[in-house]
Amino acid sequence: MATVKAFKGMRFSCEDLNSKVTPPYDIISPAEQAEFYEKDPYNVIRLEYGVINETDTDLDNRYQRAAKDLNKWLEEGVLKIEESPCFYVYEEVFSLADGTKKSIKGLISRVMLQEFSDNVVLPHEQTLSKAKEDRFNLMSTTFANFSQIYSLYMDKEHIIPSLMEKAPKIKLADFTDDYGIVQRLWKIEDKEYIAEIEKAFKDKQLFIADGHHRYETGLRFKNAHPECEEAKDIMMFLIDLENDGLVIFPTHRIVFDLDVDVNEIIKNAEAFDVTECKKGEGNIEDAKMPSFVMVTPDKDYVLTLKSYDYILKAIPEGSEAYRTLDVNVLHTLLLEPLGIDKENMAAQKNLRYTRDEKEAREEVAKGNANLAFLMNATRVDQIRDVSLAGEKMPQKSTYFYPKLTTGLVMNKF
């Protein structure tokens, strides 16, 4: 099963880590990218997500510049590589919009890359080739992972979290980032505990929560560089699937540039019970069946699936866990009849995504969108069940919060 290893992490040698780290590259806007460049000349943005210049060539582009900076920072001592293999315990403490305080704590390690068909590391979402090509180009010039893949594991007796707590640890970081999230990092050097933790993972499967593109890129890179022994592994953050702090936000759908008739949609929504609500008052928090708030310019409509028979008939193949996902109910029974098929979704021709309900509502109110569909979040148990069935959810099915910070620990091949 999973081969999890301690490793010699690469870290910034300074104490002021807040000026050096960033959120994951794929949620950074161009404006934020520029801000990180200005914030610190040694910010990890220059390695993980460098700017594209109009004058870029095959020999001078964001990837070559990242490799050059990486080598320079190592030579200057800005970055250092650990002298002995370690596990890293990483914690994020955060608050939700209602004030509820939560934390997630897991292990940063190397994990041996295995094909999905081996049934050890399991995906749950589809990926896009463009994003994988970008990550492969970066890995090919730097021979490094700058950010962790976020993965879950099942541990009913919570042996691994217990070992993490008991092990002697050296604190490496404790600060509050610019987003109000407390970032804490320790390392475990004790060889006996390292051996116990590695042993405890031997019977585990790993479920990728976030980072599918990076994992598939790692597989491609490993196959392209059989001479590089360390490229057989990739860096992951591993957390108990039953951790109380796990939070998944829904990703709402915004429909735009379509000629839609709300009355026609409601008339054809025979699979749903439809409740008309005042604008802004549609609520599906306590829904027992797949339910959606359809936001229109004038009012809200709550659409609740009458019976799973409708979706099981519409999607005749696959596991029940996959077929009955809220996202599949929405896509198959509501979006596809509007002409938004899988290709349209992938190209975001008439559909875009947001986790911010306010943004979705404002887009409709301002006339920038025809409709918005507000969703409930995918549950962790659904991710597990779909992964175990060997299936993949549509893109943008999950949004784990908070995201893992890039730059606290890195992996140099």
GULOKOL-846210 format. One record per residue (C-alpha): y, x, z. Coordinates in steps of 0.5 Angstrom, whole numbers, plus 500, padded with zeros to 3 digits. Example, Ala and Ser with C-alpha at 12.3 -4.5 7.8 and 13.67 -1.06 7.14 Angstrom:
BEGIN
pt y 491, x 525, z 516 $
pt y 498, x 527, z 514 $
END
This chain:
BEGIN
pt y 500, x 500, z 500 $
pt y 507, x 502, z 501 $
pt y 508, x 510, z 502 $
pt y 515, x 511, z 506 $
pt y 517, x 518, z 508 $
pt y 522, x 521, z 512 $
pt y 527, x 526, z 508 $
pt y 532, x 531, z 508 $
pt y 538, x 526, z 507 $
pt y 545, x 528, z 503 $
pt y 551, x 526, z 508 $
pt y 558, x 528, z 508 $
pt y 560, x 533, z 513 $
pt y 566, x 530, z 516 $
pt y 567, x 525, z 521 $
pt y 572, x 520, z 518 $
pt y 567, x 517, z 514 $
pt y 571, x 510, z 513 $
pt y 575, x 514, z 507 $
pt y 569, x 516, z 504 $
pt y 565, x 510, z 503 $
pt y 565, x 504, z 499 $
pt y 561, x 497, z 498 $
pt y 556, x 497, z 492 $
pt y 558, x 499, z 485 $
pt y 556, x 492, z 482 $
pt y 561, x 488, z 487 $
pt y 567, x 493, z 486 $
pt y 573, x 490, z 481 $
pt y 577, x 495, z 477 $
pt y 583, x 495, z 482 $
pt y 578, x 496, z 488 $
pt y 575, x 502, z 484 $
pt y 582, x 505, z 483 $
pt y 584, x 504, z 490 $
pt y 578, x 508, z 492 $
pt y 580, x 514, z 488 $
pt y 587, x 514, z 491 $
pt y 584, x 513, z 498 $
pt y 581, x 520, z 498 $
pt y 579, x 525, z 493 $
pt y 572, x 526, z 496 $
pt y 571, x 518, z 496 $
pt y 564, x 517, z 494 $
pt y 566, x 512, z 488 $
pt y 567, x 519, z 484 $
pt y 560, x 520, z 484 $
pt y 557, x 513, z 484 $
pt y 562, x 509, z 480 $
pt y 567, x 513, z 476 $
pt y 572, x 511, z 472 $
pt y 571, x 510, z 464 $
pt y 577, x 514, z 460 $
pt y 579, x 512, z 453 $
pt y 578, x 520, z 451 $
pt y 571, x 520, z 454 $
pt y 566, x 524, z 450 $
pt y 558, x 525, z 450 $
pt y 560, x 531, z 454 $
pt y 565, x 529, z 458 $
pt y 565, x 522, z 461 $
pt y 564, x 519, z 468 $
pt y 556, x 521, z 468 $
pt y 558, x 528, z 467 $
pt y 564, x 528, z 472 $
pt y 560, x 525, z 477 $
pt y 555, x 531, z 476 $
pt y 560, x 536, z 476 $
pt y 564, x 533, z 483 $
pt y 557, x 533, z 486 $
pt y 555, x 540, z 485 $
pt y 562, x 542, z 487 $
pt y 562, x 538, z 494 $
pt y 555, x 541, z 495 $
pt y 558, x 548, z 494 $
pt y 564, x 547, z 498 $
pt y 561, x 544, z 504 $
pt y 564, x 537, z 503 $
pt y 557, x 534, z 503 $
pt y 551, x 537, z 506 $
pt y 543, x 536, z 506 $
pt y 539, x 536, z 512 $
pt y 535, x 542, z 514 $
pt y 529, x 538, z 516 $
pt y 526, x 531, z 514 $
pt y 529, x 525, z 518 $
pt y 529, x 517, z 518 $
pt y 536, x 514, z 519 $
pt y 537, x 508, z 523 $
pt y 542, x 504, z 520 $
pt y 546, x 498, z 523 $
pt y 551, x 493, z 521 $
pt y 555, x 488, z 526 $
pt y 559, x 483, z 522 $
pt y 561, x 476, z 523 $
pt y 561, x 470, z 519 $
pt y 566, x 465, z 517 $
pt y 565, x 460, z 523 $
pt y 565, x 466, z 528 $
pt y 558, x 467, z 529 $
pt y 557, x 475, z 530 $
pt y 550, x 478, z 527 $
pt y 547, x 485, z 526 $
pt y 542, x 487, z 521 $
pt y 538, x 494, z 523 $
pt y 533, x 497, z 519 $
pt y 531, x 504, z 516 $
pt y 533, x 508, z 511 $
pt y 528, x 512, z 508 $
pt y 524, x 515, z 501 $
pt y 519, x 510, z 498 $
pt y 514, x 512, z 493 $
pt y 516, x 509, z 486 $
pt y 510, x 504, z 484 $
pt y 510, x 499, z 478 $
pt y 510, x 492, z 480 $
pt y 503, x 491, z 477 $
pt y 501, x 495, z 483 $
pt y 503, x 489, z 488 $
pt y 506, x 494, z 493 $
pt y 513, x 493, z 491 $
pt y 515, x 486, z 489 $
pt y 521, x 484, z 485 $
pt y 524, x 477, z 486 $
pt y 530, x 477, z 480 $
pt y 530, x 478, z 473 $
pt y 535, x 484, z 471 $
pt y 539, x 486, z 465 $
pt y 538, x 492, z 461 $
pt y 546, x 494, z 460 $
pt y 546, x 495, z 468 $
pt y 539, x 499, z 468 $
pt y 542, x 504, z 462 $
pt y 548, x 505, z 466 $
pt y 544, x 507, z 472 $
pt y 539, x 511, z 468 $
pt y 545, x 515, z 465 $
pt y 548, x 517, z 472 $
pt y 541, x 519, z 475 $
pt y 540, x 523, z 469 $
pt y 546, x 527, z 470 $
pt y 546, x 528, z 478 $
pt y 539, x 527, z 480 $
pt y 541, x 523, z 486 $
pt y 541, x 516, z 489 $
pt y 548, x 515, z 492 $
pt y 546, x 508, z 495 $
pt y 540, x 505, z 498 $
pt y 535, x 499, z 495 $
pt y 535, x 493, z 500 $
pt y 528, x 491, z 501 $
pt y 524, x 487, z 506 $
pt y 517, x 488, z 510 $
pt y 513, x 483, z 514 $
pt y 511, x 486, z 521 $
pt y 509, x 480, z 525 $
pt y 508, x 484, z 531 $
pt y 515, x 488, z 530 $
pt y 512, x 495, z 531 $
pt y 516, x 498, z 526 $
pt y 523, x 496, z 529 $
pt y 520, x 497, z 536 $
pt y 518, x 505, z 534 $
pt y 526, x 505, z 531 $
pt y 528, x 503, z 538 $
pt y 524, x 508, z 542 $
pt y 525, x 514, z 538 $
pt y 530, x 519, z 540 $
pt y 536, x 518, z 536 $
pt y 542, x 522, z 534 $
pt y 548, x 518, z 533 $
pt y 552, x 520, z 526 $
pt y 557, x 515, z 525 $
pt y 560, x 509, z 529 $
pt y 566, x 506, z 525 $
pt y 569, x 499, z 523 $
pt y 570, x 499, z 515 $
pt y 576, x 496, z 512 $
pt y 572, x 489, z 511 $
pt y 571, x 489, z 519 $
pt y 564, x 491, z 519 $
pt y 561, x 495, z 524 $
pt y 557, x 501, z 521 $
pt y 553, x 505, z 525 $
pt y 548, x 511, z 523 $
pt y 543, x 515, z 527 $
pt y 537, x 520, z 525 $
pt y 530, x 521, z 528 $
pt y 528, x 528, z 527 $
pt y 522, x 527, z 532 $
pt y 516, x 529, z 528 $
pt y 511, x 524, z 532 $
pt y 515, x 518, z 531 $
pt y 516, x 520, z 524 $
pt y 509, x 520, z 523 $
pt y 508, x 514, z 527 $
pt y 513, x 510, z 523 $
pt y 510, x 513, z 516 $
pt y 503, x 510, z 519 $
pt y 506, x 503, z 520 $
pt y 508, x 502, z 513 $
pt y 501, x 504, z 510 $
pt y 499, x 497, z 510 $
pt y 506, x 494, z 508 $
pt y 508, x 491, z 502 $
pt y 516, x 491, z 500 $
pt y 520, x 486, z 498 $
pt y 526, x 488, z 494 $
pt y 532, x 484, z 496 $
pt y 538, x 487, z 493 $
pt y 537, x 493, z 488 $
pt y 532, x 491, z 482 $
pt y 536, x 495, z 477 $
pt y 536, x 501, z 481 $
pt y 529, x 501, z 482 $
pt y 527, x 499, z 475 $
pt y 531, x 505, z 473 $
pt y 528, x 510, z 478 $
pt y 521, x 508, z 475 $
pt y 524, x 510, z 468 $
pt y 527, x 516, z 471 $
pt y 520, x 518, z 474 $
pt y 516, x 517, z 468 $
pt y 522, x 521, z 464 $
pt y 521, x 527, z 469 $
pt y 514, x 528, z 471 $
pt y 516, x 535, z 473 $
pt y 521, x 533, z 478 $
pt y 516, x 532, z 484 $
pt y 522, x 528, z 488 $
pt y 523, x 523, z 483 $
pt y 517, x 520, z 485 $
pt y 521, x 517, z 491 $
pt y 527, x 513, z 491 $
pt y 531, x 511, z 497 $
pt y 531, x 505, z 501 $
pt y 533, x 501, z 506 $
pt y 528, x 497, z 510 $
pt y 528, x 491, z 514 $
pt y 524, x 486, z 518 $
pt y 523, x 480, z 514 $
pt y 524, x 476, z 521 $
pt y 530, x 480, z 523 $
pt y 535, x 475, z 526 $
pt y 541, x 478, z 522 $
pt y 539, x 477, z 515 $
pt y 544, x 472, z 512 $
pt y 543, x 470, z 504 $
pt y 549, x 466, z 501 $
pt y 549, x 461, z 496 $
pt y 551, x 463, z 489 $
pt y 555, x 457, z 486 $
pt y 555, x 456, z 478 $
pt y 562, x 455, z 475 $
pt y 561, x 451, z 468 $
pt y 567, x 452, z 463 $
pt y 569, x 452, z 455 $
pt y 564, x 446, z 455 $
pt y 566, x 438, z 452 $
pt y 563, x 435, z 458 $
pt y 563, x 427, z 460 $
pt y 562, x 427, z 468 $
pt y 559, x 419, z 467 $
pt y 554, x 421, z 462 $
pt y 552, x 427, z 466 $
pt y 551, x 422, z 472 $
pt y 548, x 417, z 467 $
pt y 542, x 422, z 465 $
pt y 541, x 425, z 472 $
pt y 535, x 420, z 473 $
pt y 532, x 425, z 477 $
pt y 537, x 425, z 482 $
pt y 540, x 420, z 488 $
pt y 548, x 421, z 486 $
pt y 553, x 420, z 492 $
pt y 560, x 419, z 490 $
pt y 565, x 423, z 495 $
pt y 572, x 424, z 496 $
pt y 575, x 430, z 493 $
pt y 573, x 436, z 497 $
pt y 568, x 432, z 502 $
pt y 561, x 433, z 498 $
pt y 557, x 436, z 503 $
pt y 549, x 439, z 502 $
pt y 548, x 443, z 509 $
pt y 543, x 439, z 512 $
pt y 539, x 437, z 505 $
pt y 532, x 437, z 506 $
pt y 531, x 436, z 498 $
pt y 534, x 441, z 493 $
pt y 541, x 438, z 493 $
pt y 548, x 440, z 489 $
pt y 555, x 438, z 490 $
pt y 558, x 437, z 483 $
pt y 565, x 438, z 483 $
pt y 570, x 435, z 478 $
pt y 577, x 435, z 477 $
pt y 578, x 428, z 481 $
pt y 572, x 427, z 486 $
pt y 565, x 430, z 488 $
pt y 558, x 428, z 487 $
pt y 552, x 430, z 491 $
pt y 546, x 430, z 487 $
pt y 539, x 430, z 491 $
pt y 533, x 431, z 488 $
pt y 529, x 424, z 489 $
pt y 522, x 428, z 488 $
pt y 519, x 434, z 486 $
pt y 515, x 431, z 481 $
pt y 521, x 431, z 476 $
pt y 521, x 439, z 477 $
pt y 514, x 440, z 477 $
pt y 513, x 436, z 470 $
pt y 519, x 440, z 467 $
pt y 516, x 447, z 469 $
pt y 509, x 446, z 468 $
pt y 507, x 453, z 469 $
pt y 508, x 458, z 475 $
pt y 507, x 457, z 483 $
pt y 510, x 451, z 486 $
pt y 514, x 456, z 490 $
pt y 518, x 458, z 484 $
pt y 518, x 452, z 480 $
pt y 521, x 448, z 486 $
pt y 527, x 453, z 488 $
pt y 534, x 450, z 488 $
pt y 536, x 454, z 482 $
pt y 531, x 452, z 478 $
pt y 532, x 445, z 479 $
pt y 539, x 446, z 478 $
pt y 538, x 450, z 471 $
pt y 533, x 446, z 468 $
pt y 535, x 439, z 470 $
pt y 542, x 439, z 470 $
pt y 545, x 445, z 466 $
pt y 540, x 446, z 460 $
pt y 541, x 439, z 458 $
pt y 549, x 441, z 458 $
pt y 547, x 446, z 453 $
pt y 547, x 452, z 458 $
pt y 540, x 455, z 456 $
pt y 537, x 462, z 459 $
pt y 541, x 466, z 453 $
pt y 547, x 462, z 455 $
pt y 547, x 464, z 462 $
pt y 545, x 471, z 461 $
pt y 551, x 472, z 457 $
pt y 555, x 468, z 461 $
pt y 558, x 464, z 455 $
pt y 559, x 458, z 459 $
pt y 557, x 459, z 466 $
pt y 560, x 464, z 471 $
pt y 558, x 465, z 478 $
pt y 562, x 466, z 485 $
pt y 559, x 466, z 492 $
pt y 566, x 463, z 494 $
pt y 566, x 455, z 495 $
pt y 574, x 455, z 495 $
pt y 574, x 459, z 488 $
pt y 569, x 455, z 485 $
pt y 574, x 448, z 487 $
pt y 580, x 452, z 485 $
pt y 577, x 454, z 478 $
pt y 576, x 446, z 477 $
pt y 582, x 444, z 480 $
pt y 587, x 449, z 475 $
pt y 583, x 447, z 469 $
pt y 580, x 453, z 468 $
pt y 573, x 450, z 469 $
pt y 570, x 443, z 467 $
pt y 565, x 443, z 473 $
pt y 562, x 447, z 479 $
pt y 556, x 446, z 482 $
pt y 555, x 448, z 489 $
pt y 549, x 450, z 492 $
pt y 545, x 452, z 498 $
pt y 542, x 459, z 499 $
pt y 535, x 461, z 497 $
pt y 531, x 462, z 504 $
pt y 528, x 469, z 505 $
pt y 521, x 465, z 506 $
pt y 522, x 463, z 499 $
pt y 524, x 470, z 496 $
pt y 517, x 472, z 500 $
pt y 513, x 467, z 497 $
pt y 516, x 467, z 490 $
pt y 515, x 475, z 490 $
pt y 508, x 474, z 492 $
pt y 506, x 470, z 487 $
pt y 508, x 475, z 482 $
pt y 514, x 471, z 479 $
pt y 522, x 473, z 479 $
pt y 527, x 468, z 480 $
pt y 533, x 467, z 475 $
pt y 539, x 472, z 476 $
pt y 544, x 471, z 481 $
pt y 539, x 467, z 486 $
pt y 541, x 471, z 492 $
pt y 546, x 474, z 495 $
pt y 545, x 478, z 501 $
pt y 550, x 479, z 506 $
pt y 553, x 484, z 508 $
pt y 552, x 489, z 503 $
pt y 550, x 496, z 504 $
pt y 555, x 501, z 505 $
pt y 554, x 507, z 499 $
pt y 555, x 514, z 502 $
pt y 553, x 514, z 509 $
pt y 546, x 517, z 507 $
pt y 544, x 520, z 500 $
pt y 538, x 522, z 496 $
pt y 538, x 529, z 492 $
pt y 532, x 530, z 488 $
END
